[in-house]
Amino acid sequence: MSTATMPSQLPTSPAAPPARAARHRRRTVEPFTVVSYLTVTLFALFCLVPLWMIVAGSFTDESVLSLRGYSLLPDPFSVDAYAQLFSGRAIGRAYLATLFITGVGTVLSVACTAGLAWVIARRLRPVSRPLTAFTYLPMLFSGGLVPIYLLVTQVLHLRDSWFAVILPHLMMPFLVFITVAFFQQIPTEIMESAHVDGAGELRIFFRIVLPLAKPILAVIALFYAVTYWNEWFMAILFISDPDKYPLQLLLQNLIANVTNATVLPGGSAPVVPVNQLRLALTVVTIGPIILAYPFAQRYFVKGLTLGATKG
């Protein structure tokens, strides 16, 4: 019995287009892309080089710094300014005060801003409109410095308290409305479904809304943290105890004292690395808040773009 013989070679299909070769084909670079990368690189250098010169100057000897000015490398290397700056416990206490003001103030401000923005975004008839007007009016009118001073010192009795620095910046109307715009973009079907399942307003807010609002919460937290970290004017008004001075106020007083000591007649002023100390104070002041920015950077652009559009 003869068996059917299989063909030794199947007919080949027509050659497929060289997709892999097309994928690896050299792409033409657009001029706009090149200009964009060059512009961003130059702008980054424009921002980083002065910052690096401040850091390098803080480690440069005072005599060389006075004669030659700033340089990219600290030559000769010196830590005299930092040794004098951290010789006492004042800087440590000031850091503790600033960390308390920044940490507690940021948490309270984010909580108040998110809660108020959620009530406004929900458009509840009895309360949403009055709260909207209550939030919008301070953007147009301000009571001035005297009412704030009387409120903090005479009514709340918060003089020489760190909460006296926190209270005036507890809520920023601009950030409230950005958060409202973000909340209004959350689909209402999510809240309606949660209501059908028996969830109340608080449970919806904490279990559904806040996890979805991480980008905008990170953005407003960064804004509040920078504001509290750099605050010194309210500390001048309400804090007179040197042990409770925040970092910015203490450094301002140190710079003023060092500058006044250099102009004393008769050469009675101690030898102080004035220029080097100023740069070291700048590094000590801006260091932590710069290091905190990368943690919120991934949420920053997304939070601003989503919260800035009209819902």
Disulfide bonds with the S-S distance in Angstrom:
none
